[in-house]
Amino acid sequence: MEADERSIYSQSSHIPGRVERLMVNFTGEYIKQGQIIAYI
């Protein structure tokens, strides 16, 4: 059984800094072009 991704509160970043707020909740969630996905 896999963990529910909506309850995981950490995300790796490939850039210097820290993700302050992640706007996408789970893998496979649909997003639109130009949509903000994270605040760094």
Protein Blocks (a to p, Z undefined) as FASTA:
>chain_A
ZZdfklpcbdcdfbecddfbdcbfbghiacdehiafbdZZ
